[in-house]
Amino acid sequence: MKISLVYQGKNPCHLKTFLRQQGISRGLLAKIRHEGGAIDVDGTSGRKLDMIFPNAVVTLTMPPERVRKEPVIPSYVPLKILYEDRDFLIVDKPAHLATIPSPDKKHRYDSLVNRVVGYYELRGIKDTVVHVITRLDRDTTGIVLIAKHRYAHALIDKQVHDHSIKKEYLALLSGKVNRQHFFVNLPIGREPGSMIKRTITEDGKPSSSEYFLEKKLRDASLYRVRLHSGRTHQIRVHSKAIGHPLVADTLYDGKNSLPLQRQGLHCFHLVFYHPFLAKQLEIYCNPPRDFEGYIKKNKKE
């Protein structure tokens, strides 16, 4: 893969300085130079100490990515693609599907990553690494952002750490919650004795969720939830903590309620800065049938 960058400064600049400004870390630069990649300036091989001049075109040839010792087994179940270009793939993850494969048989052969590998393979792209940026729980549906190469991953990862990626969820809270807008600011940590569950704990990591009431239902309340931190099970734990666990979230004391057979949580809105297009990208994703079915079934008379 080749990526071209134009130096738009007014004065000469060291190539190394320009690459650092473009988010090329020392580690990535070393991989480009020593693992089969290349850096050219106006069509000529460039060294990192070379000077570049206004309007110079710097072309990066990305080296092949190293696939782990046990390659991901491709799954050819079709993806629901919300957006795709050279650098990013954005998909709608269904319920009951893990985001990444795990050693157990259930999730080794069919996870979202397996399906992405299968999708790439059908398009003639083999031996690639799937860079998942926004991961979802197995039974949470909606938007997942994937970087197609490590340079895109490096640039978007900075936005993840800066919390500048905007993610919003639709959440079905059990019971009647009579608040239009509120924050839950409670620290989250691992529940003692469990590898899966999280809980509110004094020594947990600071966590903030913002809730906006969308609709009152007969036995539940539909909220739009904006994350201001990215902890594991954050909305699920915060909703339980205020006494209104997510509908059908049995791990956190929610009660099953057909047609939902998993927690009532859907990532429907994503906004991030696309570093290669130099603009904000905004993605929406409608809730799946079981989520909509629960709302329809529980409309207030």
Backbone bond lengths (Angstrom), bond angles and torsions (degrees), N, CA, C in turn:
res aa  C-N    CA-C-N  psi(-1)  N-CA   C-N-CA  omega(-1)  CA-C   N-CA-C  phi
1 M - - - 1.467 - - 1.518 109.60 -
2 K 1.334 115.88 133.80 1.464 121.32 178.30 1.530 109.71 -111.64
3 I 1.326 115.43 137.16 1.461 121.46 178.59 1.527 107.50 -129.12
4 S 1.316 116.75 124.64 1.465 121.43 -178.24 1.528 110.56 -104.23
5 L 1.320 115.79 135.01 1.461 123.57 179.76 1.521 108.34 -125.49
6 V 1.325 117.00 137.37 1.462 121.45 -179.02 1.526 108.90 -107.31
7 Y 1.357 115.39 126.94 1.464 119.64 177.06 1.523 108.20 -80.04
8 Q 1.348 116.00 117.80 1.457 120.94 -174.68 1.527 113.16 -108.10
9 G 1.328 116.84 13.60 1.454 120.11 177.23 1.517 112.22 -71.55
10 K 1.329 115.93 167.22 1.467 120.83 -178.73 1.524 113.15 -94.59
11 N 1.335 116.04 -18.06 1.464 120.83 -177.50 1.516 110.11 -122.14
12 P 1.350 117.40 158.22 1.465 119.43 176.54 1.527 111.21 -56.38
13 C 1.323 115.52 152.57 1.467 120.72 -175.04 1.529 108.46 -146.28
14 H 1.339 116.50 144.76 1.459 119.38 173.59 1.523 109.69 -65.28
15 L 1.311 116.21 137.68 1.459 121.44 178.58 1.531 110.34 -56.77
16 K 1.334 116.44 -41.83 1.471 120.46 -179.12 1.527 110.65 -60.75
17 T 1.328 117.13 -40.29 1.464 121.03 179.69 1.529 110.70 -65.61
18 F 1.330 116.22 -43.50 1.457 120.59 179.72 1.526 111.10 -62.07
19 L 1.325 116.94 -43.52 1.461 120.26 -179.62 1.525 111.03 -64.18
20 R 1.327 116.61 -38.35 1.460 119.60 177.52 1.521 110.47 -64.29
21 Q 1.341 116.98 -38.82 1.466 120.99 178.08 1.531 111.59 -64.92
22 Q 1.319 116.95 -25.16 1.463 121.67 -179.71 1.529 112.53 -90.18
23 G 1.332 116.32 8.68 1.456 120.04 176.02 1.514 114.64 85.92
24 I 1.334 117.51 14.72 1.464 120.77 177.51 1.520 108.24 -84.60
25 S 1.313 117.63 108.84 1.464 121.46 -179.92 1.526 110.27 -74.71
26 R 1.324 115.25 167.16 1.472 119.35 176.49 1.518 110.86 -60.49
27 G 1.340 115.50 -39.87 1.457 119.36 -179.80 1.518 112.58 -63.28
28 L 1.342 116.61 -44.30 1.461 120.11 179.95 1.521 110.22 -68.30
29 L 1.335 116.92 -38.40 1.469 120.61 178.10 1.523 110.32 -60.96
30 A 1.341 116.76 -42.10 1.464 120.36 178.93 1.525 110.86 -63.54
31 K 1.335 116.92 -40.46 1.468 120.22 178.77 1.523 111.26 -63.82
32 I 1.340 116.11 -40.90 1.469 119.64 179.20 1.523 110.25 -61.43
33 R 1.314 115.90 -42.39 1.470 119.87 -174.40 1.516 113.34 -77.54
34 H 1.327 117.57 -31.87 1.463 119.83 -169.77 1.519 114.51 -113.82
35 E 1.327 118.40 -2.17 1.458 119.76 -177.94 1.533 112.51 -122.94
36 G 1.321 115.82 28.35 1.459 119.48 172.56 1.507 116.00 101.28
37 G 1.358 117.97 6.36 1.451 120.87 177.15 1.525 111.71 -93.85
38 A 1.325 116.32 -171.87 1.465 120.10 -179.25 1.524 109.65 -158.55
39 I 1.340 115.25 155.69 1.461 122.08 173.79 1.518 107.40 -128.07
40 D 1.318 116.44 119.83 1.466 121.89 179.45 1.518 110.02 -118.51
41 V 1.326 115.37 143.83 1.460 121.75 175.35 1.518 107.82 -118.27
42 D 1.340 115.48 114.90 1.469 121.73 -176.97 1.524 111.57 51.58
43 G 1.335 115.28 40.84 1.457 120.44 175.01 1.501 115.13 86.30
44 T 1.325 118.42 -1.31 1.463 122.29 -179.56 1.521 109.22 -117.57
45 S 1.324 116.43 140.03 1.459 120.67 -179.12 1.521 110.52 -55.35
46 G 1.319 116.47 129.49 1.457 121.23 -177.46 1.508 111.87 -109.37
47 R 1.326 116.73 145.92 1.453 122.23 172.72 1.516 108.12 -103.10
48 K 1.330 116.55 153.08 1.464 119.88 -171.32 1.522 112.98 -66.19
49 L 1.355 118.64 -17.14 1.461 120.25 178.33 1.525 112.04 -95.25
50 D 1.327 117.72 -3.33 1.460 120.98 179.68 1.518 110.83 -63.73
51 M 1.314 115.82 149.78 1.458 121.45 172.58 1.528 108.69 -86.75
52 I 1.323 115.65 142.32 1.455 120.31 172.72 1.527 108.02 -118.68
53 F 1.305 116.46 158.63 1.460 121.54 -172.99 1.534 109.75 -122.37
54 P 1.335 116.76 163.17 1.468 119.41 -177.75 1.527 112.95 -48.67
55 N 1.340 114.79 137.01 1.469 124.35 179.49 1.528 114.19 71.86
56 A 1.331 117.06 10.56 1.468 119.48 174.73 1.527 109.41 -65.02
57 V 1.330 115.75 142.49 1.463 121.40 177.84 1.526 108.23 -104.86
58 V 1.311 115.15 116.13 1.461 121.75 178.93 1.527 107.49 -101.56
59 T 1.314 116.33 121.28 1.464 121.45 -178.00 1.514 110.03 -110.98
60 L 1.326 115.36 122.78 1.461 121.85 177.20 1.519 109.05 -99.55
61 T 1.303 117.09 126.42 1.457 122.01 170.84 1.517 106.59 -102.25
62 M 1.331 116.35 110.46 1.455 120.59 -175.95 1.522 110.16 -76.38
63 P 1.331 118.06 134.12 1.469 120.41 179.29 1.519 110.91 -73.80
64 P 1.336 117.06 161.83 1.469 119.36 175.84 1.533 109.73 -59.74
65 E 1.321 116.15 142.50 1.457 119.23 179.17 1.522 110.01 -85.36
66 R 1.314 115.17 143.38 1.458 119.96 -179.57 1.517 110.45 -79.52
67 V 1.313 115.82 120.01 1.456 121.60 177.63 1.527 107.93 -83.24
68 R 1.353 117.00 140.67 1.454 120.00 -177.78 1.530 110.94 -60.55
69 K 1.335 115.31 162.98 1.459 121.11 -173.78 1.523 112.34 -53.63
70 E 1.348 116.60 -41.49 1.457 119.82 176.64 1.525 108.08 -102.29
71 P 1.323 117.75 97.12 1.472 119.99 -176.69 1.519 112.01 -61.84
72 V 1.333 115.13 152.26 1.463 120.90 178.50 1.532 109.18 -69.29
73 I 1.309 115.23 131.85 1.467 121.07 179.13 1.525 108.69 -76.89
74 P 1.325 118.46 123.01 1.464 119.20 -177.37 1.523 112.80 -68.22
75 S 1.328 115.37 141.54 1.463 122.50 171.49 1.523 106.60 -116.72
76 Y 1.318 116.50 138.10 1.462 119.73 -174.40 1.522 112.66 -105.07
77 V 1.338 115.93 18.69 1.459 119.19 172.92 1.538 107.36 -66.20
78 P 1.331 118.20 129.88 1.467 120.11 -175.23 1.531 113.27 -61.00
79 L 1.319 114.72 148.56 1.457 122.63 175.36 1.520 110.02 -96.20
80 K 1.336 115.93 151.37 1.454 120.73 169.93 1.529 106.42 -99.50
81 I 1.324 116.26 103.31 1.458 121.44 -172.95 1.531 110.19 -92.32
82 L 1.320 115.38 128.38 1.460 122.01 179.15 1.527 111.66 -96.44
83 Y 1.341 116.07 -29.56 1.478 120.57 -179.45 1.525 107.64 -163.75
84 E 1.335 115.95 144.74 1.460 120.21 175.05 1.518 110.29 -154.66
85 D 1.325 115.65 137.85 1.460 121.66 169.24 1.524 107.83 -145.26
86 R 1.302 117.62 -164.46 1.466 120.85 -177.19 1.521 112.85 -61.32
87 D 1.345 116.56 -30.42 1.460 120.92 -168.32 1.522 114.73 -106.99
88 F 1.339 117.90 -28.13 1.461 120.77 -174.24 1.528 111.40 -135.54
89 L 1.319 113.99 149.72 1.455 122.95 173.29 1.522 106.68 -127.56
90 I 1.331 117.31 128.26 1.462 121.85 179.61 1.519 107.79 -122.72
91 V 1.329 116.01 124.41 1.463 120.46 -174.62 1.523 110.81 -127.23
92 D 1.326 114.82 162.19 1.466 123.66 175.28 1.526 107.31 -99.78
93 K 1.339 116.54 107.84 1.463 120.30 -178.49 1.525 110.31 -80.79
94 P 1.330 118.05 130.04 1.466 120.06 177.37 1.530 111.52 -79.47
95 A 1.319 115.99 170.75 1.466 121.36 176.39 1.521 110.22 -71.51
96 H 1.339 115.56 161.10 1.466 123.74 175.27 1.529 112.01 63.41
97 L 1.330 117.04 28.49 1.466 121.39 178.71 1.522 108.80 -132.84
98 A 1.335 116.92 120.62 1.463 120.63 176.55 1.528 109.61 -67.27
99 T 1.323 116.58 150.09 1.463 119.51 178.48 1.516 111.27 -73.04
100 I 1.336 116.61 -44.10 1.472 120.18 -178.55 1.529 109.44 -121.13
101 P 1.344 117.43 153.65 1.468 119.58 -179.74 1.527 111.10 -71.19
102 S 1.318 115.35 155.95 1.459 121.52 176.73 1.525 108.29 -133.98
103 P 1.335 118.18 165.91 1.469 119.81 -174.66 1.523 115.24 -61.40
104 D 1.356 117.97 -28.90 1.458 118.64 -178.26 1.525 110.65 -67.05
105 K 1.322 116.09 152.20 1.460 121.67 -174.61 1.524 112.77 -58.97
106 K 1.336 116.14 -34.33 1.460 120.30 -174.44 1.511 112.36 -60.82
107 H 1.353 116.85 -38.67 1.462 120.34 -174.90 1.525 112.92 -113.99
108 R 1.325 116.79 4.74 1.461 118.90 -179.59 1.525 111.78 -77.90
109 Y 1.331 115.44 -35.15 1.464 119.79 -172.18 1.520 113.82 -100.89
110 D 1.322 116.99 -16.48 1.463 118.21 -179.50 1.525 110.08 -147.37
111 S 1.311 115.59 95.80 1.464 123.86 170.21 1.527 105.71 -129.29
112 L 1.316 116.67 176.47 1.466 118.56 178.01 1.526 110.50 -60.56
113 V 1.327 117.20 -40.02 1.470 120.46 179.52 1.531 110.26 -63.56
114 N 1.339 118.49 -41.45 1.465 120.47 176.04 1.525 110.98 -57.19
115 R 1.345 115.85 -41.81 1.463 119.86 -178.52 1.528 111.44 -68.84
116 V 1.330 117.29 -36.08 1.462 120.16 177.04 1.526 110.21 -66.31
117 V 1.333 116.99 -41.89 1.471 120.29 177.11 1.531 109.96 -60.66
118 G 1.340 117.33 -42.66 1.459 120.27 177.29 1.515 112.37 -63.55
119 Y 1.327 116.24 -39.87 1.477 121.51 178.13 1.526 110.34 -62.71
120 Y 1.335 116.55 -44.43 1.470 120.14 177.93 1.528 110.56 -62.58
121 E 1.332 116.19 -43.90 1.466 120.27 -175.96 1.525 110.89 -62.01
122 L 1.336 116.77 -40.58 1.465 120.12 178.73 1.524 111.73 -64.04
123 R 1.327 116.89 -20.72 1.467 120.84 177.79 1.529 111.68 -97.93
124 G 1.334 115.98 10.71 1.462 120.34 176.57 1.513 114.78 84.57
125 I 1.337 117.57 12.78 1.465 121.49 179.80 1.521 107.97 -103.67
126 K 1.321 117.46 113.28 1.455 121.31 -176.57 1.530 110.58 -120.07
127 D 1.333 114.06 164.29 1.474 121.44 176.33 1.521 111.29 51.56
128 T 1.321 116.17 52.16 1.457 120.09 178.94 1.522 110.12 -116.33
129 V 1.326 115.97 162.02 1.453 122.68 178.30 1.526 108.49 -105.19
130 V 1.325 117.14 132.91 1.463 121.95 178.55 1.527 107.87 -93.82
131 H 1.323 117.09 115.08 1.463 122.19 -177.57 1.531 109.03 -97.79
132 V 1.334 117.24 94.82 1.462 121.35 179.39 1.524 108.93 -78.69
133 I 1.334 116.69 124.07 1.466 121.60 -178.50 1.525 110.79 -96.15
134 T 1.321 117.81 -48.12 1.472 121.31 -178.57 1.521 108.51 -117.14
135 R 1.302 116.38 103.63 1.455 122.48 -175.05 1.532 110.45 -91.19
136 L 1.323 116.93 144.99 1.463 122.48 177.60 1.523 110.18 -119.01
137 D 1.346 115.90 150.91 1.457 120.76 173.44 1.530 109.90 -59.70
138 R 1.309 115.31 159.32 1.464 121.46 -176.94 1.526 112.70 -53.03
139 D 1.330 117.53 -42.25 1.460 120.12 -174.61 1.526 113.49 -103.62
140 T 1.319 117.32 10.66 1.462 121.33 171.21 1.521 108.23 -93.44
141 T 1.315 116.78 136.21 1.456 120.92 -177.92 1.527 110.82 -103.03
142 G 1.342 115.10 166.40 1.455 119.58 170.24 1.516 115.64 117.21
143 I 1.317 115.23 -152.66 1.458 123.74 -164.67 1.524 112.70 -73.75
144 V 1.335 115.51 128.07 1.464 122.56 172.13 1.528 107.67 -126.52
145 L 1.328 116.02 127.45 1.465 122.91 179.84 1.525 109.30 -98.40
146 I 1.329 116.10 129.97 1.470 122.51 -178.19 1.521 108.94 -127.41
147 A 1.341 116.49 131.32 1.469 121.03 173.98 1.524 108.31 -89.29
148 K 1.331 116.80 140.89 1.461 120.61 -175.74 1.527 113.51 -88.69
149 H 1.316 117.20 -14.22 1.462 119.69 177.89 1.523 108.99 -151.85
150 R 1.338 117.31 166.00 1.464 120.07 -170.56 1.519 113.40 -71.55
151 Y 1.328 117.90 -24.12 1.467 118.57 176.01 1.526 109.71 -68.17
152 A 1.341 116.99 -44.18 1.464 120.37 176.12 1.527 110.09 -61.45
153 H 1.334 115.81 -39.78 1.468 120.25 178.80 1.529 110.47 -61.84
154 A 1.326 116.85 -44.72 1.467 120.58 -179.07 1.516 111.63 -62.18
155 L 1.329 117.78 -40.93 1.460 120.72 -178.06 1.528 111.65 -70.77
156 I 1.331 116.68 -40.43 1.462 119.33 -177.22 1.522 110.77 -77.75
157 D 1.337 116.97 -26.06 1.464 120.04 -179.44 1.522 111.59 -62.66
158 K 1.317 116.51 -31.98 1.468 120.25 177.24 1.523 110.47 -62.88
159 Q 1.340 116.89 -38.47 1.467 120.24 177.41 1.526 111.20 -66.71
160 V 1.324 116.25 -34.77 1.470 119.94 177.46 1.527 109.76 -62.04
161 H 1.335 116.99 -47.65 1.461 120.94 -177.60 1.530 111.76 -69.88
162 D 1.330 116.82 -29.02 1.472 120.47 178.53 1.536 112.23 -83.45
163 H 1.341 116.89 -4.78 1.473 122.99 -176.68 1.530 111.34 58.77
164 S 1.339 116.24 32.75 1.465 119.44 179.09 1.526 112.12 -92.66
165 I 1.333 117.98 -7.56 1.457 120.96 172.14 1.525 107.89 -79.67
166 K 1.314 116.44 128.14 1.463 121.42 -178.03 1.524 109.13 -97.29
167 K 1.337 116.27 120.24 1.465 121.58 177.50 1.522 108.88 -123.46
168 E 1.328 116.06 132.37 1.451 120.58 177.13 1.527 109.71 -128.76
169 Y 1.323 114.41 144.24 1.460 121.88 -177.47 1.523 109.87 -122.00
170 L 1.326 115.81 155.27 1.446 122.56 164.57 1.521 106.68 -100.73
171 A 1.335 116.21 126.23 1.454 121.06 -175.75 1.521 110.04 -127.76
172 L 1.314 115.95 132.65 1.463 122.14 176.57 1.522 108.30 -97.33
173 L 1.333 116.33 104.22 1.456 121.58 179.42 1.527 109.35 -90.47
174 S 1.311 116.66 131.34 1.461 120.34 -179.47 1.524 110.64 -69.14
175 G 1.317 116.28 145.42 1.458 121.55 178.66 1.514 112.76 81.76
176 K 1.319 115.09 -177.08 1.468 121.21 -178.46 1.526 109.30 -98.34
177 V 1.325 115.53 119.42 1.464 121.36 179.27 1.524 106.79 -111.94
178 N 1.297 116.80 109.25 1.470 120.10 -172.35 1.522 112.70 -96.43
179 R 1.341 115.43 50.16 1.464 119.89 176.81 1.527 108.80 -130.77
180 Q 1.318 116.90 128.43 1.460 121.39 -178.35 1.527 112.15 -71.98
181 H 1.321 115.99 -39.42 1.465 120.01 -173.79 1.521 108.99 -154.03
182 F 1.344 116.87 129.55 1.460 119.60 178.94 1.530 109.99 -160.17
183 F 1.330 114.40 162.96 1.459 122.48 175.89 1.522 109.34 -109.87
184 V 1.322 116.26 149.51 1.457 121.93 166.24 1.523 106.57 -119.50
185 N 1.316 115.82 113.26 1.465 121.75 -179.82 1.524 108.43 -117.21
186 L 1.328 116.15 86.45 1.458 121.72 -177.46 1.526 109.23 -134.70
187 P 1.340 117.76 134.78 1.470 120.91 -178.10 1.523 111.90 -70.81
188 I 1.323 115.93 141.59 1.465 121.84 -176.09 1.525 109.82 -118.11
189 G 1.326 115.13 134.05 1.461 121.12 175.48 1.507 110.22 -140.26
190 R 1.325 116.45 179.38 1.463 121.48 179.84 1.529 109.93 -75.15
191 E 1.325 116.22 136.79 1.457 119.80 177.46 1.527 109.14 -72.39
192 P 1.329 117.85 129.86 1.468 120.47 -178.89 1.526 112.10 -54.62
193 G 1.326 115.70 133.71 1.456 120.88 178.16 1.503 115.42 83.25
194 S 1.333 118.11 1.44 1.469 121.14 -179.17 1.517 110.80 -127.33
195 M 1.326 116.58 137.96 1.461 121.65 175.60 1.525 111.38 -88.65
196 I 1.328 116.53 -11.69 1.465 120.29 -173.64 1.525 111.91 -110.35
197 K 1.322 117.41 -50.32 1.467 121.18 -170.88 1.524 112.22 -72.93
198 R 1.331 113.39 149.33 1.462 121.49 173.00 1.517 108.48 -118.65
199 T 1.327 116.33 161.96 1.457 120.10 -177.71 1.520 109.89 -151.56
200 I 1.326 116.51 168.21 1.459 120.88 174.23 1.526 107.83 -79.96
201 T 1.321 116.61 126.33 1.454 121.27 -177.59 1.520 109.74 -146.73
202 E 1.319 116.72 144.18 1.462 121.15 -175.36 1.532 112.55 -59.89
203 D 1.320 116.76 -34.32 1.464 119.87 -178.52 1.529 112.21 -95.72
204 G 1.340 116.75 15.47 1.460 120.60 178.68 1.526 112.15 -76.41
205 K 1.328 115.50 177.85 1.466 121.12 -179.88 1.534 109.78 -82.71
206 P 1.340 117.52 138.51 1.472 120.15 178.80 1.530 110.66 -54.97
207 S 1.321 116.22 134.44 1.465 121.25 -175.28 1.518 109.26 -142.92
208 S 1.342 115.28 137.17 1.459 119.65 -176.92 1.528 110.18 -137.47
209 S 1.343 115.26 126.55 1.465 122.19 176.66 1.521 108.57 -125.78
210 E 1.336 116.77 138.10 1.463 122.18 -178.94 1.530 108.74 -114.66
211 Y 1.331 117.10 125.67 1.460 123.26 -174.58 1.534 111.05 -110.02
212 F 1.339 115.80 135.09 1.466 122.88 176.07 1.527 108.07 -126.37
213 L 1.312 118.09 123.66 1.464 121.09 -179.90 1.528 110.25 -70.04
214 E 1.322 116.11 127.07 1.455 122.53 177.51 1.529 112.17 -103.94
215 K 1.338 116.91 -40.98 1.467 119.93 -175.56 1.528 110.09 -161.37
216 K 1.328 115.40 137.53 1.462 120.30 173.00 1.514 108.82 -92.13
217 L 1.335 116.14 129.18 1.458 121.93 178.76 1.528 109.31 -109.76
218 R 1.313 116.32 176.49 1.458 120.07 -176.69 1.530 111.88 -64.52
219 D 1.334 116.24 -46.23 1.467 120.00 -176.54 1.525 112.58 -121.25
220 A 1.313 117.71 12.09 1.461 120.76 -176.68 1.532 109.52 -157.55
221 S 1.316 115.42 177.10 1.466 121.61 178.04 1.533 108.42 -134.24
222 L 1.324 115.76 130.87 1.463 120.48 178.68 1.522 108.94 -92.41
223 Y 1.342 115.73 122.27 1.460 121.36 179.77 1.519 110.95 -120.92
224 R 1.316 114.57 147.83 1.462 121.66 166.19 1.525 106.44 -95.24
225 V 1.322 116.39 126.27 1.458 120.62 -174.63 1.525 109.66 -119.98
226 R 1.318 114.58 127.71 1.471 121.39 178.32 1.525 108.82 -107.72
227 L 1.321 116.40 127.01 1.452 120.73 179.77 1.531 110.66 -86.91
228 H 1.325 115.93 133.34 1.458 121.55 173.44 1.525 110.90 -111.92
229 S 1.308 116.17 7.02 1.464 124.19 171.25 1.518 105.92 -154.62
230 G 1.316 117.31 170.27 1.463 118.62 -174.27 1.510 112.91 -128.97
231 R 1.324 116.82 66.04 1.460 120.59 -179.70 1.535 111.09 -89.96
232 T 1.316 115.51 153.59 1.459 120.68 176.09 1.528 110.55 -59.89
233 H 1.330 116.97 130.20 1.471 124.16 177.90 1.536 112.46 59.74
234 Q 1.333 117.36 27.26 1.466 119.68 -170.64 1.525 114.09 -56.70
235 I 1.326 118.13 -52.47 1.465 120.33 -177.78 1.525 110.08 -65.77
236 R 1.302 117.15 -37.37 1.462 121.21 -179.71 1.530 110.99 -63.82
237 V 1.335 116.38 -43.71 1.468 120.80 -179.08 1.524 111.19 -71.38
238 H 1.340 117.29 -42.65 1.466 120.42 -179.82 1.529 111.03 -65.66
239 S 1.314 116.98 -38.05 1.470 119.71 -179.64 1.529 110.52 -67.11
240 K 1.314 116.35 -40.82 1.465 119.06 175.66 1.531 110.79 -62.98
241 A 1.335 116.34 -39.90 1.461 120.84 -175.55 1.527 112.42 -62.81
242 I 1.346 117.55 -28.74 1.472 119.70 179.80 1.531 111.35 -93.17
243 G 1.336 116.03 8.64 1.458 119.96 175.82 1.509 115.39 86.69
244 H 1.356 117.09 13.26 1.467 120.78 -178.69 1.529 109.47 -135.39
245 P 1.341 117.24 70.82 1.466 119.24 -179.95 1.519 111.76 -58.88
246 L 1.316 116.12 155.61 1.455 120.19 179.09 1.529 110.22 -60.95
247 V 1.320 115.34 141.80 1.461 121.03 175.89 1.530 109.10 -54.81
248 A 1.332 116.46 131.28 1.472 124.49 175.69 1.525 113.85 68.09
249 D 1.340 117.46 11.68 1.463 119.84 176.92 1.529 108.24 -89.09
250 T 1.317 116.14 80.14 1.460 121.09 -172.99 1.523 112.90 -66.39
251 L 1.333 117.98 -23.30 1.465 120.29 177.20 1.518 111.32 -65.55
252 Y 1.345 116.50 -28.78 1.460 121.11 -177.69 1.541 111.46 -120.41
253 D 1.329 115.20 38.63 1.472 123.01 171.18 1.521 114.62 74.20
254 G 1.317 118.33 11.99 1.460 120.11 172.77 1.519 109.93 -77.70
255 K 1.337 116.90 150.86 1.467 121.40 -177.65 1.523 110.80 -100.95
256 N 1.338 114.93 139.49 1.460 120.04 177.02 1.518 111.04 -58.54
257 S 1.322 116.28 142.70 1.457 120.80 179.15 1.516 108.86 -155.09
258 L 1.325 115.77 103.17 1.460 119.98 -179.09 1.532 110.72 -59.03
259 P 1.344 118.00 145.86 1.469 127.13 8.35 1.532 114.97 -84.27
260 L 1.329 119.61 2.84 1.467 120.53 178.40 1.521 110.03 -76.87
261 Q 1.331 115.86 128.87 1.461 121.54 174.27 1.527 109.69 -124.33
262 R 1.300 115.60 30.37 1.468 123.10 177.29 1.522 106.16 -164.44
263 Q 1.341 117.18 168.96 1.459 119.27 -175.25 1.532 111.52 -59.51
264 G 1.333 115.59 141.21 1.458 120.97 -178.40 1.516 111.40 -80.16
265 L 1.328 115.74 77.23 1.466 121.01 -176.87 1.521 109.36 -143.89
266 H 1.338 115.78 129.50 1.472 121.55 -176.32 1.520 109.65 -142.65
267 C 1.336 117.20 124.82 1.465 121.94 176.06 1.528 108.33 -82.55
268 F 1.340 116.46 110.69 1.464 119.68 -171.60 1.519 114.39 -111.56
269 H 1.337 118.80 -9.31 1.467 120.00 -172.31 1.527 109.60 -145.42
270 L 1.322 115.76 129.69 1.467 122.10 179.00 1.517 109.27 -137.05
271 V 1.332 116.16 131.94 1.463 121.66 174.76 1.527 108.14 -131.07
272 F 1.330 116.61 128.22 1.460 120.29 175.21 1.522 109.27 -149.12
273 Y 1.334 114.81 162.48 1.464 120.39 179.11 1.522 108.40 -88.09
274 H 1.335 115.76 120.35 1.467 121.17 178.63 1.529 108.28 -82.16
275 P 1.333 117.65 107.96 1.473 119.92 -171.98 1.521 114.36 -67.71
276 F 1.314 117.99 -22.88 1.461 120.03 -178.51 1.528 112.01 -90.96
277 L 1.323 117.37 -29.19 1.462 120.92 176.11 1.529 111.52 -91.05
278 A 1.338 116.18 -11.43 1.473 122.92 179.88 1.527 111.63 56.79
279 K 1.333 115.93 47.54 1.460 120.17 176.94 1.530 109.79 -157.66
280 Q 1.341 115.36 161.32 1.450 120.67 175.53 1.531 109.62 -73.24
281 L 1.314 116.66 137.30 1.453 121.83 176.10 1.526 107.96 -114.20
282 E 1.319 116.67 130.26 1.462 121.55 -176.25 1.523 109.05 -122.90
283 I 1.329 116.12 126.14 1.458 122.29 -175.53 1.526 109.37 -123.78
284 Y 1.336 116.56 136.39 1.460 122.15 174.03 1.531 109.15 -120.00
285 C 1.321 115.51 154.15 1.457 120.71 -178.84 1.526 109.02 -147.60
286 N 1.326 117.27 120.10 1.468 121.48 -179.22 1.524 111.29 -68.84
287 P 1.336 117.30 148.14 1.465 120.42 177.78 1.521 111.24 -64.36
288 P 1.336 117.87 154.55 1.460 121.00 179.41 1.525 112.16 -76.01
289 R 1.316 115.46 177.12 1.458 122.06 -172.73 1.522 112.84 -61.91
290 D 1.346 118.58 -40.89 1.464 119.15 -177.06 1.531 111.29 -66.76
291 F 1.324 116.67 -35.98 1.465 122.03 179.08 1.537 110.16 -66.59
292 E 1.325 115.21 -49.17 1.462 120.45 179.06 1.538 110.79 -64.63
293 G 1.343 115.64 -35.19 1.448 119.57 179.88 1.515 112.25 -64.97
294 Y 1.325 116.42 -38.02 1.466 119.78 177.98 1.527 110.04 -65.07
295 I 1.327 116.89 -43.51 1.471 120.21 179.80 1.532 110.61 -61.29
296 K 1.325 116.10 -44.58 1.467 120.47 -179.42 1.527 110.81 -62.58
297 K 1.323 115.39 -42.18 1.474 120.68 -178.17 1.521 111.78 -66.91
298 N 1.330 117.32 -29.56 1.463 121.04 -173.19 1.528 113.84 -110.44
299 K 1.314 116.83 22.45 1.471 118.95 174.85 1.518 110.39 -61.72
300 K 1.340 114.42 141.98 1.470 117.89 177.42 1.515 109.45 -69.68
301 E 1.315 116.12 143.05 1.470 120.06 178.93 1.532 109.30 -67.23
